[in-house]
Amino acid sequence: MTCLICGEPAVAIDADDDYLERSCPKCGHYRITGAALVLMKAHGWHFDVALVRKWIEEHQDSGMIPNIDSHQAARLINV
Ligand SMILES: [Zn+2]
């Protein structure tokens, strides 16, 4: 599997109809919703890797896996 943020090899932890979960050595452990991926693809958006890594790091300690939904994805793109 590859990381959905940086494209490097990453471990697929879990997935269901609503989200994909990855653990990337560089980006960290996160979830991304299927809706966010569809939105990204529809708009031809790409993540700002540095911005996403910073966001994941900031949300890693809350006890919850950082979850990138479509609202959050729109704020983490490279424009
Ligand atoms: Zn990554």
PDB file of the backbone (N, CA, C, O) and the ligand in Angstrom, with CONECT records:
HET     ZN  A 101       1
ATOM      1  N   MET A   1       0.841  -1.193   0.000  1.00  0.00           N
ATOM      2  CA  MET A   1       0.000   0.000   0.000  1.00  0.00           C
ATOM      3  C   MET A   1       0.882   1.252   0.000  1.00  0.00           C
ATOM      4  O   MET A   1       2.035   1.235   0.431  1.00  0.00           O
ATOM      5  N   THR A   2       0.307   2.298  -0.486  1.00  0.00           N
ATOM      6  CA  THR A   2       1.046   3.551  -0.461  1.00  0.00           C
ATOM      7  C   THR A   2       0.323   4.573   0.418  1.00  0.00           C
ATOM      8  O   THR A   2      -0.884   4.497   0.652  1.00  0.00           O
ATOM      9  N   CYS A   3       1.103   5.509   0.880  1.00  0.00           N
ATOM     10  CA  CYS A   3       0.553   6.597   1.678  1.00  0.00           C
ATOM     11  C   CYS A   3      -0.320   7.481   0.783  1.00  0.00           C
ATOM     12  O   CYS A   3       0.059   7.815  -0.340  1.00  0.00           O
ATOM     13  N   LEU A   4      -1.482   7.850   1.296  1.00  0.00           N
ATOM     14  CA  LEU A   4      -2.411   8.661   0.504  1.00  0.00           C
ATOM     15  C   LEU A   4      -2.010  10.135   0.494  1.00  0.00           C
ATOM     16  O   LEU A   4      -2.586  10.952  -0.225  1.00  0.00           O
ATOM     17  N   ILE A   5      -1.020  10.446   1.303  1.00  0.00           N
ATOM     18  CA  ILE A   5      -0.575  11.836   1.378  1.00  0.00           C
ATOM     19  C   ILE A   5       0.714  12.058   0.591  1.00  0.00           C
ATOM     20  O   ILE A   5       0.800  12.969  -0.234  1.00  0.00           O
ATOM     21  N   CYS A   6       1.723  11.209   0.856  1.00  0.00           N
ATOM     22  CA  CYS A   6       3.014  11.450   0.210  1.00  0.00           C
ATOM     23  C   CYS A   6       3.353  10.414  -0.864  1.00  0.00           C
ATOM     24  O   CYS A   6       4.305  10.605  -1.620  1.00  0.00           O
ATOM     25  N   GLY A   7       2.582   9.310  -0.942  1.00  0.00           N
ATOM     26  CA  GLY A   7       2.806   8.312  -1.974  1.00  0.00           C
ATOM     27  C   GLY A   7       3.921   7.317  -1.687  1.00  0.00           C
ATOM     28  O   GLY A   7       4.217   6.456  -2.515  1.00  0.00           O
ATOM     29  N   GLU A   8       4.545   7.437  -0.503  1.00  0.00           N
ATOM     30  CA  GLU A   8       5.591   6.484  -0.115  1.00  0.00           C
ATOM     31  C   GLU A   8       4.926   5.209   0.411  1.00  0.00           C
ATOM     32  O   GLU A   8       3.739   5.215   0.740  1.00  0.00           O
ATOM     33  N   PRO A   9       5.696   4.110   0.489  1.00  0.00           N
ATOM     34  CA  PRO A   9       5.126   2.887   1.043  1.00  0.00           C
ATOM     35  C   PRO A   9       4.611   3.105   2.471  1.00  0.00           C
ATOM     36  O   PRO A   9       5.300   3.692   3.305  1.00  0.00           O
ATOM     37  N   ALA A  10       3.404   2.627   2.737  1.00  0.00           N
ATOM     38  CA  ALA A  10       2.809   2.789   4.058  1.00  0.00           C
ATOM     39  C   ALA A  10       1.996   1.546   4.378  1.00  0.00           C
ATOM     40  O   ALA A  10       1.603   0.803   3.479  1.00  0.00           O
ATOM     41  N   VAL A  11       1.747   1.324   5.660  1.00  0.00           N
ATOM     42  CA  VAL A  11       0.995   0.155   6.092  1.00  0.00           C
ATOM     43  C   VAL A  11      -0.492   0.482   6.110  1.00  0.00           C
ATOM     44  O   VAL A  11      -0.910   1.483   6.691  1.00  0.00           O
ATOM     45  N   ALA A  12      -1.287  -0.371   5.469  1.00  0.00           N
ATOM     46  CA  ALA A  12      -2.738  -0.224   5.535  1.00  0.00           C
ATOM     47  C   ALA A  12      -3.220  -0.877   6.814  1.00  0.00           C
ATOM     48  O   ALA A  12      -3.087  -2.090   6.975  1.00  0.00           O
ATOM     49  N   ILE A  13      -3.771  -0.107   7.717  1.00  0.00           N
ATOM     50  CA  ILE A  13      -4.195  -0.622   9.022  1.00  0.00           C
ATOM     51  C   ILE A  13      -5.610  -1.169   8.939  1.00  0.00           C
ATOM     52  O   ILE A  13      -5.880  -2.294   9.358  1.00  0.00           O
ATOM     53  N   ASP A  14      -6.497  -0.371   8.402  1.00  0.00           N
ATOM     54  CA  ASP A  14      -7.909  -0.718   8.431  1.00  0.00           C
ATOM     55  C   ASP A  14      -8.616   0.065   7.333  1.00  0.00           C
ATOM     56  O   ASP A  14      -8.112   1.074   6.841  1.00  0.00           O
ATOM     57  N   ALA A  15      -9.760  -0.410   6.973  1.00  0.00           N
ATOM     58  CA  ALA A  15     -10.567   0.309   5.984  1.00  0.00           C
ATOM     59  C   ALA A  15     -11.979  -0.215   6.053  1.00  0.00           C
ATOM     60  O   ALA A  15     -12.193  -1.401   6.306  1.00  0.00           O
ATOM     61  N   ASP A  16     -12.935   0.642   5.833  1.00  0.00           N
ATOM     62  CA  ASP A  16     -14.286   0.159   5.575  1.00  0.00           C
ATOM     63  C   ASP A  16     -14.894   1.030   4.492  1.00  0.00           C
ATOM     64  O   ASP A  16     -14.166   1.703   3.762  1.00  0.00           O
ATOM     65  N   ASP A  17     -16.184   1.032   4.377  1.00  0.00           N
ATOM     66  CA  ASP A  17     -16.806   1.785   3.294  1.00  0.00           C
ATOM     67  C   ASP A  17     -16.600   3.293   3.432  1.00  0.00           C
ATOM     68  O   ASP A  17     -16.665   4.035   2.452  1.00  0.00           O
ATOM     69  N   ASP A  18     -16.351   3.727   4.662  1.00  0.00           N
ATOM     70  CA  ASP A  18     -16.315   5.164   4.918  1.00  0.00           C
ATOM     71  C   ASP A  18     -14.924   5.766   4.969  1.00  0.00           C
ATOM     72  O   ASP A  18     -14.762   6.965   4.744  1.00  0.00           O
ATOM     73  N   TYR A  19     -13.914   4.952   5.262  1.00  0.00           N
ATOM     74  CA  TYR A  19     -12.588   5.531   5.419  1.00  0.00           C
ATOM     75  C   TYR A  19     -11.478   4.526   5.120  1.00  0.00           C
ATOM     76  O   TYR A  19     -11.711   3.318   5.070  1.00  0.00           O
ATOM     77  N   LEU A  20     -10.272   5.046   4.923  1.00  0.00           N
ATOM     78  CA  LEU A  20      -9.064   4.249   4.807  1.00  0.00           C
ATOM     79  C   LEU A  20      -8.130   4.686   5.916  1.00  0.00           C
ATOM     80  O   LEU A  20      -8.069   5.864   6.265  1.00  0.00           O
ATOM     81  N   GLU A  21      -7.404   3.728   6.466  1.00  0.00           N
ATOM     82  CA  GLU A  21      -6.483   4.050   7.549  1.00  0.00           C
ATOM     83  C   GLU A  21      -5.088   3.606   7.152  1.00  0.00           C
ATOM     84  O   GLU A  21      -4.897   2.488   6.673  1.00  0.00           O
ATOM     85  N   ARG A  22      -4.110   4.485   7.352  1.00  0.00           N
ATOM     86  CA  ARG A  22      -2.740   4.203   6.969  1.00  0.00           C
ATOM     87  C   ARG A  22      -1.779   4.593   8.086  1.00  0.00           C
ATOM     88  O   ARG A  22      -2.028   5.510   8.870  1.00  0.00           O
ATOM     89  N   SER A  23      -0.676   3.860   8.124  1.00  0.00           N
ATOM     90  CA  SER A  23       0.413   4.269   8.989  1.00  0.00           C
ATOM     91  C   SER A  23       1.641   4.457   8.111  1.00  0.00           C
ATOM     92  O   SER A  23       2.206   3.495   7.592  1.00  0.00           O
ATOM     93  N   CYS A  24       2.040   5.706   7.956  1.00  0.00           N
ATOM     94  CA  CYS A  24       3.172   6.050   7.103  1.00  0.00           C
ATOM     95  C   CYS A  24       4.352   6.432   7.989  1.00  0.00           C
ATOM     96  O   CYS A  24       4.194   7.206   8.934  1.00  0.00           O
ATOM     97  N   PRO A  25       5.540   5.891   7.687  1.00  0.00           N
ATOM     98  CA  PRO A  25       6.709   6.214   8.517  1.00  0.00           C
ATOM     99  C   PRO A  25       7.002   7.714   8.540  1.00  0.00           C
ATOM    100  O   PRO A  25       7.583   8.221   9.499  1.00  0.00           O
ATOM    101  N   LYS A  26       6.609   8.402   7.512  1.00  0.00           N
ATOM    102  CA  LYS A  26       6.922   9.833   7.433  1.00  0.00           C
ATOM    103  C   LYS A  26       5.757  10.735   7.839  1.00  0.00           C
ATOM    104  O   LYS A  26       5.961  11.784   8.451  1.00  0.00           O
ATOM    105  N   CYS A  27       4.540  10.323   7.496  1.00  0.00           N
ATOM    106  CA  CYS A  27       3.381  11.183   7.778  1.00  0.00           C
ATOM    107  C   CYS A  27       2.727  10.860   9.111  1.00  0.00           C
ATOM    108  O   CYS A  27       2.118  11.729   9.736  1.00  0.00           O
ATOM    109  N   GLY A  28       2.854   9.596   9.552  1.00  0.00           N
ATOM    110  CA  GLY A  28       2.204   9.199  10.793  1.00  0.00           C
ATOM    111  C   GLY A  28       0.985   8.346  10.526  1.00  0.00           C
ATOM    112  O   GLY A  28       0.787   7.829   9.426  1.00  0.00           O
ATOM    113  N   HIS A  29       0.173   8.212  11.558  1.00  0.00           N
ATOM    114  CA  HIS A  29      -0.994   7.339  11.537  1.00  0.00           C
ATOM    115  C   HIS A  29      -2.233   8.202  11.370  1.00  0.00           C
ATOM    116  O   HIS A  29      -2.472   9.118  12.157  1.00  0.00           O
ATOM    117  N   TYR A  30      -3.013   7.909  10.350  1.00  0.00           N
ATOM    118  CA  TYR A  30      -4.170   8.764  10.089  1.00  0.00           C
ATOM    119  C   TYR A  30      -5.271   7.975   9.397  1.00  0.00           C
ATOM    120  O   TYR A  30      -5.066   6.860   8.916  1.00  0.00           O
ATOM    121  N   ARG A  31      -6.425   8.582   9.364  1.00  0.00           N
ATOM    122  CA  ARG A  31      -7.535   8.073   8.565  1.00  0.00           C
ATOM    123  C   ARG A  31      -7.948   9.151   7.585  1.00  0.00           C
ATOM    124  O   ARG A  31      -7.802  10.346   7.843  1.00  0.00           O
ATOM    125  N   ILE A  32      -8.457   8.709   6.475  1.00  0.00           N
ATOM    126  CA  ILE A  32      -9.012   9.659   5.509  1.00  0.00           C
ATOM    127  C   ILE A  32     -10.334   9.102   5.006  1.00  0.00           C
ATOM    128  O   ILE A  32     -10.437   7.915   4.697  1.00  0.00           O
ATOM    129  N   THR A  33     -11.314   9.935   4.926  1.00  0.00           N
ATOM    130  CA  THR A  33     -12.636   9.433   4.521  1.00  0.00           C
ATOM    131  C   THR A  33     -12.699   9.234   3.010  1.00  0.00           C
ATOM    132  O   THR A  33     -12.009   9.907   2.244  1.00  0.00           O
ATOM    133  N   GLY A  34     -13.544   8.294   2.606  1.00  0.00           N
ATOM    134  CA  GLY A  34     -13.750   8.042   1.183  1.00  0.00           C
ATOM    135  C   GLY A  34     -14.281   9.287   0.482  1.00  0.00           C
ATOM    136  O   GLY A  34     -13.931   9.565  -0.665  1.00  0.00           O
ATOM    137  N   ALA A  35     -15.128  10.029   1.184  1.00  0.00           N
ATOM    138  CA  ALA A  35     -15.693  11.260   0.614  1.00  0.00           C
ATOM    139  C   ALA A  35     -14.588  12.276   0.335  1.00  0.00           C
ATOM    140  O   ALA A  35     -14.622  12.978  -0.675  1.00  0.00           O
ATOM    141  N   ALA A  36     -13.616  12.350   1.230  1.00  0.00           N
ATOM    142  CA  ALA A  36     -12.504  13.285   1.038  1.00  0.00           C
ATOM    143  C   ALA A  36     -11.688  12.897  -0.195  1.00  0.00           C
ATOM    144  O   ALA A  36     -11.273  13.758  -0.972  1.00  0.00           O
ATOM    145  N   LEU A  37     -11.463  11.590  -0.366  1.00  0.00           N
ATOM    146  CA  LEU A  37     -10.690  11.124  -1.530  1.00  0.00           C
ATOM    147  C   LEU A  37     -11.431  11.406  -2.834  1.00  0.00           C
ATOM    148  O   LEU A  37     -10.827  11.791  -3.835  1.00  0.00           O
ATOM    149  N   VAL A  38     -12.730  11.209  -2.806  1.00  0.00           N
ATOM    150  CA  VAL A  38     -13.545  11.495  -3.993  1.00  0.00           C
ATOM    151  C   VAL A  38     -13.491  12.981  -4.332  1.00  0.00           C
ATOM    152  O   VAL A  38     -13.361  13.364  -5.494  1.00  0.00           O
ATOM    153  N   LEU A  39     -13.593  13.805  -3.298  1.00  0.00           N
ATOM    154  CA  LEU A  39     -13.537  15.255  -3.472  1.00  0.00           C
ATOM    155  C   LEU A  39     -12.192  15.692  -4.058  1.00  0.00           C
ATOM    156  O   LEU A  39     -12.133  16.512  -4.974  1.00  0.00           O
ATOM    157  N   MET A  40     -11.115  15.123  -3.508  1.00  0.00           N
ATOM    158  CA  MET A  40      -9.763  15.439  -3.983  1.00  0.00           C
ATOM    159  C   MET A  40      -9.625  15.109  -5.467  1.00  0.00           C
ATOM    160  O   MET A  40      -9.111  15.896  -6.261  1.00  0.00           O
ATOM    161  N   LYS A  41     -10.102  13.920  -5.805  1.00  0.00           N
ATOM    162  CA  LYS A  41      -9.983  13.445  -7.175  1.00  0.00           C
ATOM    163  C   LYS A  41     -10.837  14.296  -8.120  1.00  0.00           C
ATOM    164  O   LYS A  41     -10.405  14.654  -9.216  1.00  0.00           O
ATOM    165  N   ALA A  42     -12.040  14.607  -7.681  1.00  0.00           N
ATOM    166  CA  ALA A  42     -12.965  15.391  -8.505  1.00  0.00           C
ATOM    167  C   ALA A  42     -12.399  16.763  -8.847  1.00  0.00           C
ATOM    168  O   ALA A  42     -12.610  17.286  -9.941  1.00  0.00           O
ATOM    169  N   HIS A  43     -11.673  17.335  -7.887  1.00  0.00           N
ATOM    170  CA  HIS A  43     -11.117  18.670  -8.086  1.00  0.00           C
ATOM    171  C   HIS A  43      -9.680  18.651  -8.602  1.00  0.00           C
ATOM    172  O   HIS A  43      -9.124  19.693  -8.947  1.00  0.00           O
ATOM    173  N   GLY A  44      -9.088  17.466  -8.653  1.00  0.00           N
ATOM    174  CA  GLY A  44      -7.684  17.373  -9.044  1.00  0.00           C
ATOM    175  C   GLY A  44      -6.755  17.977  -8.002  1.00  0.00           C
ATOM    176  O   GLY A  44      -5.683  18.487  -8.328  1.00  0.00           O
ATOM    177  N   TRP A  45      -7.182  17.911  -6.736  1.00  0.00           N
ATOM    178  CA  TRP A  45      -6.393  18.476  -5.642  1.00  0.00           C
ATOM    179  C   TRP A  45      -5.285  17.530  -5.208  1.00  0.00           C
ATOM    180  O   TRP A  45      -5.403  16.310  -5.326  1.00  0.00           O
ATOM    181  N   HIS A  46      -4.222  18.107  -4.711  1.00  0.00           N
ATOM    182  CA  HIS A  46      -3.142  17.324  -4.114  1.00  0.00           C
ATOM    183  C   HIS A  46      -2.865  17.867  -2.728  1.00  0.00           C
ATOM    184  O   HIS A  46      -2.934  19.073  -2.487  1.00  0.00           O
ATOM    185  N   PHE A  47      -2.548  16.952  -1.818  1.00  0.00           N
ATOM    186  CA  PHE A  47      -2.230  17.391  -0.463  1.00  0.00           C
ATOM    187  C   PHE A  47      -0.929  18.176  -0.419  1.00  0.00           C
ATOM    188  O   PHE A  47       0.029  17.875  -1.131  1.00  0.00           O
ATOM    189  N   ASP A  48      -0.924  19.184   0.429  1.00  0.00           N
ATOM    190  CA  ASP A  48       0.324  19.846   0.794  1.00  0.00           C
ATOM    191  C   ASP A  48       0.954  18.975   1.881  1.00  0.00           C
ATOM    192  O   ASP A  48       0.550  19.023   3.043  1.00  0.00           O
ATOM    193  N   VAL A  49       1.954  18.176   1.483  1.00  0.00           N
ATOM    194  CA  VAL A  49       2.499  17.141   2.357  1.00  0.00           C
ATOM    195  C   VAL A  49       2.970  17.714   3.699  1.00  0.00           C
ATOM    196  O   VAL A  49       2.663  17.158   4.753  1.00  0.00           O
ATOM    197  N   ALA A  50       3.699  18.801   3.658  1.00  0.00           N
ATOM    198  CA  ALA A  50       4.215  19.397   4.886  1.00  0.00           C
ATOM    199  C   ALA A  50       3.078  19.853   5.803  1.00  0.00           C
ATOM    200  O   ALA A  50       3.139  19.695   7.022  1.00  0.00           O
ATOM    201  N   LEU A  51       2.055  20.415   5.193  1.00  0.00           N
ATOM    202  CA  LEU A  51       0.903  20.912   5.955  1.00  0.00           C
ATOM    203  C   LEU A  51       0.139  19.761   6.609  1.00  0.00           C
ATOM    204  O   LEU A  51      -0.262  19.851   7.769  1.00  0.00           O
ATOM    205  N   VAL A  52      -0.057  18.674   5.850  1.00  0.00           N
ATOM    206  CA  VAL A  52      -0.789  17.517   6.382  1.00  0.00           C
ATOM    207  C   VAL A  52      -0.004  16.868   7.512  1.00  0.00           C
ATOM    208  O   VAL A  52      -0.579  16.505   8.539  1.00  0.00           O
ATOM    209  N   ARG A  53       1.307  16.720   7.332  1.00  0.00           N
ATOM    210  CA  ARG A  53       2.134  16.101   8.379  1.00  0.00           C
ATOM    211  C   ARG A  53       2.077  16.907   9.664  1.00  0.00           C
ATOM    212  O   ARG A  53       2.012  16.345  10.757  1.00  0.00           O
ATOM    213  N   LYS A  54       2.103  18.209   9.529  1.00  0.00           N
ATOM    214  CA  LYS A  54       2.018  19.081  10.694  1.00  0.00           C
ATOM    215  C   LYS A  54       0.667  18.920  11.380  1.00  0.00           C
ATOM    216  O   LYS A  54       0.587  18.851  12.606  1.00  0.00           O
ATOM    217  N   TRP A  55      -0.391  18.860  10.578  1.00  0.00           N
ATOM    218  CA  TRP A  55      -1.742  18.712  11.118  1.00  0.00           C
ATOM    219  C   TRP A  55      -1.882  17.369  11.851  1.00  0.00           C
ATOM    220  O   TRP A  55      -2.444  17.313  12.945  1.00  0.00           O
ATOM    221  N   ILE A  56      -1.371  16.292  11.244  1.00  0.00           N
ATOM    222  CA  ILE A  56      -1.448  14.962  11.865  1.00  0.00           C
ATOM    223  C   ILE A  56      -0.690  14.963  13.194  1.00  0.00           C
ATOM    224  O   ILE A  56      -1.168  14.445  14.203  1.00  0.00           O
ATOM    225  N   GLU A  57       0.490  15.552  13.168  1.00  0.00           N
ATOM    226  CA  GLU A  57       1.308  15.607  14.375  1.00  0.00           C
ATOM    227  C   GLU A  57       0.576  16.337  15.498  1.00  0.00           C
ATOM    228  O   GLU A  57       0.612  15.915  16.654  1.00  0.00           O
ATOM    229  N   GLU A  58      -0.077  17.420  15.147  1.00  0.00           N
ATOM    230  CA  GLU A  58      -0.809  18.211  16.133  1.00  0.00           C
ATOM    231  C   GLU A  58      -2.002  17.465  16.719  1.00  0.00           C
ATOM    232  O   GLU A  58      -2.420  17.738  17.844  1.00  0.00           O
ATOM    233  N   HIS A  59      -2.554  16.512  15.946  1.00  0.00           N
ATOM    234  CA  HIS A  59      -3.761  15.808  16.384  1.00  0.00           C
ATOM    235  C   HIS A  59      -3.490  14.375  16.842  1.00  0.00           C
ATOM    236  O   HIS A  59      -4.413  13.635  17.182  1.00  0.00           O
ATOM    237  N   GLN A  60      -2.211  13.996  16.846  1.00  0.00           N
ATOM    238  CA  GLN A  60      -1.825  12.624  17.182  1.00  0.00           C
ATOM    239  C   GLN A  60      -2.033  12.301  18.666  1.00  0.00           C
ATOM    240  O   GLN A  60      -2.271  11.146  19.016  1.00  0.00           O
ATOM    241  N   ASP A  61      -1.947  13.282  19.516  1.00  0.00           N
ATOM    242  CA  ASP A  61      -1.914  13.044  20.961  1.00  0.00           C
ATOM    243  C   ASP A  61      -3.291  13.003  21.611  1.00  0.00           C
ATOM    244  O   ASP A  61      -3.400  12.754  22.811  1.00  0.00           O
ATOM    245  N   SER A  62      -4.319  13.241  20.848  1.00  0.00           N
ATOM    246  CA  SER A  62      -5.650  13.372  21.438  1.00  0.00           C
ATOM    247  C   SER A  62      -6.254  12.024  21.819  1.00  0.00           C
ATOM    248  O   SER A  62      -7.328  11.980  22.420  1.00  0.00           O
ATOM    249  N   GLY A  63      -5.582  10.921  21.480  1.00  0.00           N
ATOM    250  CA  GLY A  63      -6.125   9.597  21.754  1.00  0.00           C
ATOM    251  C   GLY A  63      -6.984   9.096  20.613  1.00  0.00           C
ATOM    252  O   GLY A  63      -7.353   7.922  20.575  1.00  0.00           O
ATOM    253  N   MET A  64      -7.300   9.974  19.689  1.00  0.00           N
ATOM    254  CA  MET A  64      -8.063   9.604  18.510  1.00  0.00           C
ATOM    255  C   MET A  64      -7.112   9.590  17.317  1.00  0.00           C
ATOM    256  O   MET A  64      -6.144  10.349  17.267  1.00  0.00           O
ATOM    257  N   ILE A  65      -7.403   8.721  16.368  1.00  0.00           N
ATOM    258  CA  ILE A  65      -6.605   8.733  15.139  1.00  0.00           C
ATOM    259  C   ILE A  65      -7.042   9.947  14.318  1.00  0.00           C
ATOM    260  O   ILE A  65      -8.230  10.122  14.046  1.00  0.00           O
ATOM    261  N   PRO A  66      -6.082  10.781  13.926  1.00  0.00           N
ATOM    262  CA  PRO A  66      -6.459  11.946  13.128  1.00  0.00           C
ATOM    263  C   PRO A  66      -7.221  11.527  11.875  1.00  0.00           C
ATOM    264  O   PRO A  66      -6.771  10.670  11.115  1.00  0.00           O
ATOM    265  N   ASN A  67      -8.363  12.135  11.678  1.00  0.00           N
ATOM    266  CA  ASN A  67      -9.243  11.755  10.583  1.00  0.00           C
ATOM    267  C   ASN A  67      -9.410  12.931   9.624  1.00  0.00           C
ATOM    268  O   ASN A  67      -9.926  13.986   9.994  1.00  0.00           O
ATOM    269  N   ILE A  68      -8.970  12.730   8.405  1.00  0.00           N
ATOM    270  CA  ILE A  68      -9.103  13.788   7.404  1.00  0.00           C
ATOM    271  C   ILE A  68     -10.424  13.594   6.667  1.00  0.00           C
ATOM    272  O   ILE A  68     -10.560  12.697   5.834  1.00  0.00           O
ATOM    273  N   ASP A  69     -11.382  14.437   6.982  1.00  0.00           N
ATOM    274  CA  ASP A  69     -12.657  14.369   6.255  1.00  0.00           C
ATOM    275  C   ASP A  69     -12.622  15.376   5.102  1.00  0.00           C
ATOM    276  O   ASP A  69     -11.623  16.067   4.905  1.00  0.00           O
ATOM    277  N   SER A  70     -13.702  15.453   4.356  1.00  0.00           N
ATOM    278  CA  SER A  70     -13.665  16.301   3.167  1.00  0.00           C
ATOM    279  C   SER A  70     -13.506  17.781   3.536  1.00  0.00           C
ATOM    280  O   SER A  70     -12.894  18.553   2.798  1.00  0.00           O
ATOM    281  N   HIS A  71     -14.063  18.159   4.682  1.00  0.00           N
ATOM    282  CA  HIS A  71     -13.910  19.539   5.141  1.00  0.00           C
ATOM    283  C   HIS A  71     -12.443  19.844   5.446  1.00  0.00           C
ATOM    284  O   HIS A  71     -11.915  20.892   5.074  1.00  0.00           O
ATOM    285  N   GLN A  72     -11.799  18.894   6.136  1.00  0.00           N
ATOM    286  CA  GLN A  72     -10.391  19.088   6.501  1.00  0.00           C
ATOM    287  C   GLN A  72      -9.490  19.005   5.266  1.00  0.00           C
ATOM    288  O   GLN A  72      -8.537  19.772   5.136  1.00  0.00           O
ATOM    289  N   ALA A  73      -9.795  18.078   4.370  1.00  0.00           N
ATOM    290  CA  ALA A  73      -8.972  17.908   3.167  1.00  0.00           C
ATOM    291  C   ALA A  73      -8.873  19.209   2.378  1.00  0.00           C
ATOM    292  O   ALA A  73      -7.817  19.555   1.849  1.00  0.00           O
ATOM    293  N   ALA A  74      -9.999  19.922   2.312  1.00  0.00           N
ATOM    294  CA  ALA A  74     -10.029  21.180   1.545  1.00  0.00           C
ATOM    295  C   ALA A  74      -9.102  22.220   2.145  1.00  0.00           C
ATOM    296  O   ALA A  74      -8.717  23.173   1.468  1.00  0.00           O
ATOM    297  N   ARG A  75      -8.740  22.047   3.405  1.00  0.00           N
ATOM    298  CA  ARG A  75      -7.858  23.006   4.079  1.00  0.00           C
ATOM    299  C   ARG A  75      -6.394  22.577   4.047  1.00  0.00           C
ATOM    300  O   ARG A  75      -5.511  23.316   4.482  1.00  0.00           O
ATOM    301  N   LEU A  76      -6.145  21.368   3.524  1.00  0.00           N
ATOM    302  CA  LEU A  76      -4.778  20.820   3.557  1.00  0.00           C
ATOM    303  C   LEU A  76      -4.211  20.603   2.154  1.00  0.00           C
ATOM    304  O   LEU A  76      -3.255  19.850   1.970  1.00  0.00           O
ATOM    305  N   ILE A  77      -4.798  21.255   1.193  1.00  0.00           N
ATOM    306  CA  ILE A  77      -4.343  21.038  -0.183  1.00  0.00           C
ATOM    307  C   ILE A  77      -3.276  22.051  -0.579  1.00  0.00           C
ATOM    308  O   ILE A  77      -3.142  23.129  -0.002  1.00  0.00           O
ATOM    309  N   ASN A  78      -2.546  21.651  -1.573  1.00  0.00           N
ATOM    310  CA  ASN A  78      -1.490  22.485  -2.138  1.00  0.00           C
ATOM    311  C   ASN A  78      -2.118  23.359  -3.218  1.00  0.00           C
ATOM    312  O   ASN A  78      -2.458  22.873  -4.297  1.00  0.00           O
ATOM    313  N   VAL A  79      -2.270  24.630  -2.932  1.00  0.00           N
ATOM    314  CA  VAL A  79      -2.914  25.511  -3.916  1.00  0.00           C
ATOM    315  C   VAL A  79      -1.898  26.442  -4.582  1.00  0.00           C
ATOM    316  O   VAL A  79      -2.267  27.250  -5.435  1.00  0.00           O
TER     317      VAL A  79
HETATM  318 ZN    ZN A 101       3.184   9.543   3.932  1.00  0.00          ZN2+
END
